[in-house]
Amino acid sequence: MDLSFLNPSLFLLIAFALYLLLAALTHKKGERQTGSHFSNYLFGPFLLPVHEKQIIRNVNFFRFVMGLLVAHRFLVVFGVAVVSSPEGIRLLMASGAFLGVLISIGFMTPIAIVLFTSLFLISPPLFGTLGDQAAIIVFWLLILLGGGKHYSVDSLLSRWSPLKRPIESLYFFAVRLTPENFSRVRFFGIMVFWGVNFSAVAFHFFDEFWLQGDVLQVAMATGFWNDHYQFANAVKDGYPLLFHTLCRAGLYIQAIFETFLLLFMYLGWPGRMFVFLQGLGFFLMSLLFFNLGYLPLHELVMWGILFGYLPAMFPFLDRGAKKAGEERIANFGPHPINGLITLAFTIGFIFNLLNFARICGHPWNGYWPWNQPVWRAVHRTFAYEAVNVFNRDDLATGGYRMVLYEVNEEGVPIRLVPLMDLNGGRLDYLRNDYIYYGRVLRWLRAPESEKFVDGDYENLGDKTKQVLNTMITLDAAVTGPTPGRTYRMEIGRRSLQDGDYFLVWGDWETLVEKEYHLQPAVAKKISKDAPFTFVLGPGHWGAAERAARSLEILKERQPSPAGHSG
């Protein structure tokens, strides 16, 4: 279907028309259409009858959590600096972790947020992730809601009169936390997140797996994407029709959620409950099954800031909430929107403009001057990346595995390096963003011509060598760089095949096996950084059990002594 006639700005017009339509449909007879009434229509569904203290406690609790997540993420990468340039990476990662601690304890919080966003989100120094986009939404919310102004070091320092005014000036962009202002900030946050979701689902409409409805079936059964793939495969094999039905229903519900998220907020408490529960369920699924790193954790923090007021959100949980909400809406008043809230809407407009403009890559991108300096600067300022994930190319990464294990002098496997199990499932080293995004995922997404030279499986390509060197160096530094240790590497491949109801994975085919001996000179070099090398948990769900089972299978194969030395 040719959609080249569509322009992304059309979506902005549709969105604005939708707001006007909602205002017309909800307009009560006899009321004059005034600016304040339009505010009621636009922001009323986001209004919660909550006290300022409730907002302050909630926002600052999640500020504390977000700061810990930032610190943890960069400490994790700090621990594996041995695989790159240790001094440079360690200083950079230590800076990121330090800023995370400042955000968590609430010391000069707005400055810490701006510095962190500038250094690590706008132009990621090592790797960019989809979690960066969720993080920047969280940080916008924290700045607008005064995260760090209370329950923080800043609040303690402000009690000393000489510091009171300087500390307060840091929170210039924080709005006064009335329920009305909070409703506008909630509208901003949900609107921006809807834009991210809308661009994602628009990409999906051009993906074969999504159009066929096979995405969840393949993802759940793929070791690399689902930590609980063994359970999923057991259900798939035992009850294929039930598995197919549940996965397809989940896919359709999620597509509806992503497309109409903002609209559902205007459909009364049932619509708002659907948004809250579907979002929460999706984030937990991303965390507990797909284990998508810090992305679902950032999204849960965002959801906590926006929806962490259950009795007030759903009237049946609090008998007084419905009446209080109606009174608030009735008294929204003709006051002009706070200038800082207007700034938030401007930010939201730019953010969503970027989302809509990036939809589907082609052909619509041709309408936008991507190579112009101003456009690139705006694009980076809002940390926007195309949300084109869980497509056919992504899921096809489950068709390769790289298993690395240590063998003794007789060639018997004695330990599985926590990289991948025999079904391509991720083990604990792949919980590290630098290893996962910077090395292994790039290798998996690369075509086979880049994995091997001229189709010769014995002749490894540069990307394959890079992953191997990274993993052997890291593992030797973590477990002890003893000269003479022997690692064996196995690369396998499989392909998707037609099943009775959906696509299924075929059997694994081993492409190449090689052995690598840790030479004394290499071991000596690694030992210099070994004392500073560590792997910080948590890892992947069930990784220890899956690794143990893979090691048992490798031992049962009774491999012959080394064939190839590298």
C-alpha positions in Angstrom: 0.0 0.0 0.0 1.5 3.3 -1.1 1.3 5.9 1.7 3.8 8.3 0.3 1.0 11.0 -0.1 0.8 11.3 3.7 2.7 13.9 5.6 3.5 13.6 9.3 2.0 17.0 10.0 -1.4 15.5 9.1 -1.2 13.5 12.3 -0.8 16.7 14.3 -3.9 18.1 12.7 -5.8 14.9 13.4 -4.8 15.0 17.0 -5.9 18.7 17.4 -9.2 17.9 15.6 -9.7 15.0 18.0 -9.3 17.4 21.0 -11.9 19.8 19.4 -14.2 16.8 18.7 -14.0 15.7 22.3 -14.7 19.2 23.5 -17.8 19.3 21.3 -19.1 15.9 22.4 -18.6 16.6 26.1 -20.1 20.2 26.0 -23.0 20.5 28.3 -26.1 22.2 27.0 -26.4 25.9 28.0 -22.7 26.4 28.6 -20.7 29.0 26.8 -17.6 27.9 25.0 -14.9 29.8 26.9 -11.2 29.2 27.3 -11.8 27.8 30.8 -14.4 25.4 29.5 -11.9 24.1 26.9 -9.5 23.6 29.7 -12.1 21.5 31.4 -12.5 19.3 28.3 -8.8 19.1 27.7 -7.4 18.6 31.2 -10.4 17.5 33.2 -9.8 13.7 32.6 -6.3 14.1 33.9 -7.4 15.8 37.1 -7.0 13.9 40.4 -8.4 15.1 43.8 -5.1 14.8 45.5 -3.4 17.0 48.0 -0.2 18.8 47.3 1.6 16.7 50.0 0.5 13.5 48.2 2.0 14.7 44.9 5.2 15.8 46.7 5.7 12.4 48.4 5.0 10.4 45.3 7.2 12.5 42.9 10.1 12.5 45.3 9.9 8.8 46.0 10.2 8.1 42.3 12.9 10.7 42.0 14.9 8.6 44.6 14.2 5.4 42.7 15.2 7.0 39.3 18.4 8.2 40.7 19.3 4.8 42.0 18.5 3.2 38.6 20.8 5.7 36.9 23.6 5.1 39.4 23.2 1.3 39.1 23.3 1.4 35.3 26.5 3.3 35.1 28.2 1.3 37.9 27.4 -1.9 35.9 29.2 -0.5 32.9 32.0 0.8 35.1 32.7 -2.7 36.3 33.4 -4.0 32.7 35.6 -1.2 31.6 38.4 -3.8 31.1 36.9 -4.7 27.7 37.5 -1.2 26.3 39.7 1.7 27.3 39.5 1.4 31.1 40.6 4.9 32.1 38.3 6.8 29.7 35.2 4.6 30.3 35.7 4.4 34.1 35.8 8.2 34.4 32.8 8.6 32.2 30.7 5.9 33.9 31.7 7.2 37.4 30.4 10.6 36.3 27.1 9.1 35.3 26.8 7.1 38.5 27.7 10.2 40.6 25.0 12.3 38.9 22.5 9.5 39.6 23.4 9.6 43.3 22.9 13.4 43.3 19.5 12.9 41.8 18.6 10.2 44.3 19.6 12.2 47.4 18.2 15.4 45.9 21.3 17.6 45.9 21.2 20.4 43.2 18.7 18.1 41.5 17.7 20.3 38.5 21.4 20.8 37.6 22.2 17.1 38.0 19.3 16.3 35.7 20.3 18.8 33.1 23.9 17.6 33.2 23.0 14.0 33.0 20.6 14.6 30.1 23.2 16.6 28.2 26.1 14.2 28.7 24.4 10.8 28.5 20.9 11.1 26.8 21.2 13.8 24.1 24.4 12.4 22.7 25.1 9.0 24.3 28.9 8.5 24.5 28.9 4.7 24.3 25.4 3.5 23.3 21.9 4.7 23.0 18.9 2.7 24.1 15.1 3.0 24.0 15.3 3.4 27.7 16.9 6.8 27.2 13.6 8.0 25.7 11.6 6.9 28.7 14.2 8.4 31.0 14.0 11.8 29.4 10.2 11.9 29.8 10.8 11.0 33.5 13.3 13.9 33.9 11.0 16.4 32.2 8.3 15.4 34.7 10.7 15.7 37.6 11.8 19.2 36.6 8.2 20.4 36.1 6.9 18.8 39.3 9.9 20.0 41.4 11.5 16.7 42.1 14.2 17.3 44.7 12.6 20.3 46.2 11.3 18.2 49.1 12.6 15.1 50.9 16.1 15.9 49.8 19.4 17.5 50.7 18.3 20.6 48.9 15.3 20.9 51.3 17.7 20.7 54.2 20.1 23.2 52.8 17.3 25.7 52.1 16.5 25.9 55.8 19.7 27.9 56.2 18.7 31.4 55.2 21.8 32.3 53.1 21.1 29.3 50.9 17.3 29.6 50.8 17.0 31.9 47.8 19.8 30.2 45.7 18.2 26.8 46.3 14.8 28.0 45.4 16.1 29.5 42.2 17.2 26.1 41.0 13.6 25.0 40.9 12.5 27.9 38.6 10.8 25.5 36.2 8.8 23.7 38.9 5.1 24.5 38.8 2.9 25.2 41.8 1.5 21.8 42.8 -2.2 22.5 42.6 -4.4 19.7 41.3 -5.1 21.8 38.3 -1.5 22.3 37.4 -0.8 18.6 38.1 -3.5 17.6 35.7 -1.8 19.7 33.0 1.6 18.1 33.7 -0.1 14.6 33.6 -1.6 15.5 30.2 1.8 16.6 29.0 3.5 13.3 30.2 0.8 11.0 28.8 0.6 13.0 25.5 4.3 12.6 25.0 4.3 8.9 25.9 1.4 8.4 23.5 3.4 10.0 20.7 6.2 7.5 21.4 3.7 4.6 21.3 2.0 6.0 18.2 5.2 6.1 16.2 6.0 2.6 17.4 2.7 1.1 16.2 3.0 3.0 12.9 6.3 1.2 12.3 4.6 -2.1 13.1 2.0 -1.6 10.4 4.8 -2.0 7.9 6.2 -5.1 9.5 5.4 -8.6 8.2 5.3 -10.2 11.6 2.9 -7.6 13.0 0.6 -7.8 10.1 0.5 -11.6 10.3 0.0 -11.4 14.1 3.0 -13.7 14.8 5.1 -11.3 16.9 4.4 -12.6 20.4 4.3 -16.2 19.3 7.9 -15.9 18.0 9.1 -13.6 20.7 7.8 -15.8 23.6 9.4 -18.9 22.1 12.8 -17.3 21.3 15.5 -17.9 23.9 17.2 -14.6 23.3 14.1 -12.5 23.9 12.3 -14.4 26.6 14.0 -15.5 29.8 11.2 -18.0 30.4 11.2 -19.5 26.9 11.2 -23.0 28.2 7.8 -22.5 29.8 6.5 -20.7 26.7 7.7 -23.5 24.5 6.0 -26.1 26.8 2.7 -24.3 26.4 3.2 -23.8 22.7 3.9 -27.6 22.2 1.2 -28.8 24.5 -1.6 -26.3 23.7 -0.7 -24.6 20.4 -4.1 -23.2 19.6 -4.4 -21.7 23.1 -0.9 -20.3 22.9 -1.7 -18.8 19.5 -5.0 -17.3 20.7 -3.5 -15.7 23.8 -0.5 -14.2 21.9 -2.6 -12.8 19.1 -5.2 -11.3 21.6 -2.3 -9.8 23.6 -0.9 -8.3 20.4 -4.2 -6.7 19.3 -4.8 -5.3 22.8 -1.3 -3.8 22.9 -1.8 -2.3 19.4 -5.1 -0.7 20.5 -3.4 0.6 23.6 -0.5 2.2 21.6 -2.7 3.7 19.0 -5.5 5.2 21.2 -3.7 5.7 24.6 -4.6 9.4 24.8 -8.1 8.9 23.6 -8.8 6.3 26.3 -8.1 8.9 29.0 -11.2 10.7 27.8 -13.5 7.7 28.1 -14.2 7.9 31.9 -12.7 5.9 34.6 -13.0 2.6 32.6 -10.8 4.1 29.9 -8.3 5.4 32.4 -8.2 2.1 34.2 -7.5 0.4 30.9 -4.6 2.7 30.2 -3.2 2.2 33.7 -3.5 -1.6 33.8 -2.5 -2.2 30.2 0.6 0.0 30.6 1.5 -1.6 33.9 1.0 -5.1 32.5 3.1 -4.3 29.4 5.9 -2.9 31.5 5.9 -5.9 33.9 5.9 -8.2 30.9 8.9 -6.3 29.4 10.7 -6.7 32.8 9.8 -10.2 33.9 9.7 -12.0 30.6 11.6 -10.1 27.9 13.9 -8.5 30.5 14.5 -5.4 28.4 17.0 -3.9 30.7 16.3 -0.4 32.2 13.5 0.4 29.7 10.7 -1.2 31.7 12.1 0.2 34.9 12.1 3.7 33.6 8.6 3.2 32.3 7.4 2.0 35.7 8.9 5.1 37.3 7.1 7.3 34.8 3.8 5.4 35.4 4.3 5.8 39.2 4.6 9.6 38.8 1.6 9.8 36.5 -0.7 7.2 38.1 0.6 6.5 41.6 -2.7 7.7 43.2 -5.0 4.7 43.0 -7.8 5.8 45.4 -8.0 9.1 43.6 -7.8 7.7 40.1 -10.7 5.3 40.4 -13.8 6.6 42.2 -15.0 3.2 43.3 -11.9 2.9 45.5 -12.6 6.2 47.3 -16.2 7.3 47.7 -15.2 10.9 48.1 -12.9 11.1 45.1 -15.6 11.4 42.5 -17.4 14.3 44.2 -14.1 16.0 44.9 -13.0 15.6 41.3 -16.3 17.1 40.0 -15.9 20.1 42.3 -12.4 20.7 41.1 -13.4 20.5 37.5 -16.3 22.8 38.1 -13.9 25.3 39.6 -11.1 25.0 37.1 -11.6 28.7 36.6 -10.7 31.1 33.8 -7.1 31.6 35.0 -4.5 31.5 32.2 -2.3 28.5 31.9 0.9 28.9 33.9 3.7 30.0 31.6 5.8 27.0 32.7 3.0 24.7 31.7 3.0 26.3 28.3 6.7 25.5 28.1 5.8 21.9 28.9 3.3 21.8 26.0 5.8 23.3 23.7 8.3 20.6 24.6 5.5 18.0 24.2 4.7 19.5 20.7 8.3 19.2 19.6 8.7 15.7 21.1 5.5 14.5 19.3 6.5 16.3 16.1 9.7 14.2 16.1 7.7 11.1 16.8 5.3 11.6 13.9 8.0 12.8 11.6 10.0 9.6 12.1 7.0 7.3 11.5 7.9 4.5 9.1 11.3 5.8 8.0 10.2 5.8 4.4 8.5 7.3 2.6 7.4 10.1 5.0 10.9 10.9 6.2 11.5 12.5 2.8 9.3 15.4 3.9 11.7 16.4 6.6 15.2 18.0 6.3 17.0 15.4 8.3 20.4 16.6 7.3 19.9 20.2 8.4 21.9 21.3 11.5 18.9 22.8 13.3 16.7 19.8 12.8 19.5 17.5 14.0 20.0 19.6 17.1 16.3 19.5 18.0 16.3 15.8 17.3 19.2 15.2 19.7 17.9 17.6 22.4 14.9 15.4 22.9 16.8 12.2 22.7 14.5 10.8 20.1 15.1 7.5 18.4 12.9 5.7 16.0 10.8 3.1 18.0 11.1 0.4 15.4 11.5 -2.7 17.6 10.2 -6.3 17.9 10.0 -6.3 14.1 11.0 -9.2 11.8 14.7 -8.1 11.8 14.7 -7.9 15.6 13.1 -11.3 16.1 15.4 -12.9 13.5 18.3 -12.3 16.0 17.0 -15.4 17.7 18.3 -17.4 14.8 21.9 -17.2 15.9 23.7 -18.2 19.1 27.3 -17.9 20.4 28.0 -20.3 23.2 31.3 -19.8 25.0 32.6 -22.3 27.7 35.8 -23.2 29.4 37.3 -26.7 29.0 40.0 -28.6 31.0 43.1 -30.1 29.6 41.2 -33.2 28.4 38.8 -30.9 26.4 35.8 -31.6 28.8 33.5 -28.6 29.4 33.9 -27.4 33.0 32.1 -24.0 33.0 29.7 -22.1 30.8 30.6 -18.4 30.3 27.4 -16.5 31.1 26.9 -15.2 27.6 24.3 -17.5 26.0 22.8 -20.9 26.7 22.4 -23.6 24.0 19.1 -22.2 23.0 20.4 -18.7 22.5 19.0 -17.5 25.8 20.7 -14.5 27.5 22.8 -15.1 30.5 24.1 -12.7 33.1 26.8 -10.9 31.2 24.1 -9.8 28.7 22.4 -7.8 31.5 25.1 -5.2 31.0 24.1 -2.5 28.6 27.7 -2.1 27.2 28.0 -5.8 26.4 24.4 -6.2 25.2 23.9 -3.1 23.1 27.5 -2.3 22.2 28.6 -5.7 21.3 26.3 -8.7 21.1 23.1 -7.2 19.7 25.1 -5.5 17.0 26.6 -8.9 16.1 23.3 -10.6 16.0 21.7 -7.9 13.8 24.6 -8.0 11.4 24.1 -10.0 8.2 25.9 -13.3 7.9 28.4 -11.8 5.5 29.7 -9.6 8.3 29.8 -12.5 10.8 32.0 -14.6 8.5 34.4 -13.7 5.7 33.2 -14.7 2.2 30.8 -17.3 3.6 33.7 -19.3 5.2 32.6 -20.2 8.7 36.2 -20.9 9.7 37.1 -17.3 8.8 35.5 -15.1 11.4 34.4 -11.6 10.5 35.6 -8.5 12.5 32.3 -8.2 14.5 32.5 -11.9 15.5 36.1 -11.5 16.6 35.2 -8.3 18.5 32.5 -10.1 20.5 34.8 -13.1 21.3 37.7 -10.9 22.4 35.3 -8.9 24.6 33.8 -11.9 26.3 37.1 -13.7 26.9 38.7 -10.6 28.2 35.8 -9.9 30.6 35.4 -13.4 31.8 39.2 -13.8 32.4 39.2 -10.6 34.4 36.2 -11.6 36.5 37.2 -15.1 37.2 41.0 -14.8 37.2 43.4 -14.3 34.2 45.3 -17.5 34.7 47.6 -18.3 31.7 46.8 -21.4 29.8 43.0 -21.3 30.4 41.2 -22.7 27.4 37.9 -21.4 26.0 35.8 -23.1 23.4 33.4 -21.1 21.2 30.4 -22.5 19.2 28.3 -20.6 16.8 24.9 -22.0 15.8 22.2 -21.0 13.4 18.5 -21.9 12.9 15.6 -20.5 10.9 11.9 -19.8 11.2 9.6 -22.3 9.6 5.8 -22.5 8.9 3.9 -24.2 11.7 0.3 -25.3 12.0 -0.8 -21.9 13.4 2.3 -19.6 13.4 6.0 -19.5 12.6 8.2 -21.8 14.7 11.9 -22.2 15.0 13.7 -25.1 13.4 16.6 -27.1 14.9 20.0 -25.6 15.6 22.8 -26.2 13.1 26.4 -25.8 14.4 28.4 -23.6 12.0 31.8 -23.5 13.6 33.7 -24.5 16.8 37.0 -23.0 17.8 39.3 -23.0 20.8 41.2 -20.1 22.3 44.1 -20.3 24.8 44.7 -17.5 27.2 48.3 -16.5 26.4 50.6 -15.3 29.2 51.1 -11.9 27.7 47.3 -11.4 27.4 46.7 -12.7 30.9 49.3 -10.3 32.3 47.6 -7.3 30.5 44.2 -8.3 31.8 45.4 -8.8 35.3 46.2 -5.1 35.6 42.5 -4.2 35.4 41.1 -7.4 37.0 41.0 -5.8 40.6 38.7 -3.1 39.2 36.5 -5.5 37.2 33.2 -6.8 38.6 29.7 -7.9 37.4 26.9 -6.2 39.3 23.6 -8.0 39.6 20.9 -8.8 39.0 21.3 -10.9 36.0 18.7 -12.7 33.8 15.8 -14.7 35.2 16.7 -18.4 35.6 20.1 -17.9 34.1 21.9 -20.2 36.6 19.5 -23.1 35.9 19.7 -22.7 32.1 23.5 -22.4 32.2 23.8 -25.6 34.3 21.5 -27.5 31.9 23.5 -26.3 28.9 26.7 -27.4 30.6 25.3 -30.9 31.2 24.3 -31.2 27.5 27.8 -30.1 26.5 29.4 -32.7 28.7 27.0 -35.4 27.4 28.3 -34.7 23.9 31.8 -35.8 25.0 33.5 -33.4 22.7 36.7 -34.5 21.0 40.0 -32.7 21.9 40.7 -29.3 20.4 40.4 -29.0 16.7 41.2 -25.3 16.1 43.4 -22.9 17.9 43.0 -19.2 17.6 
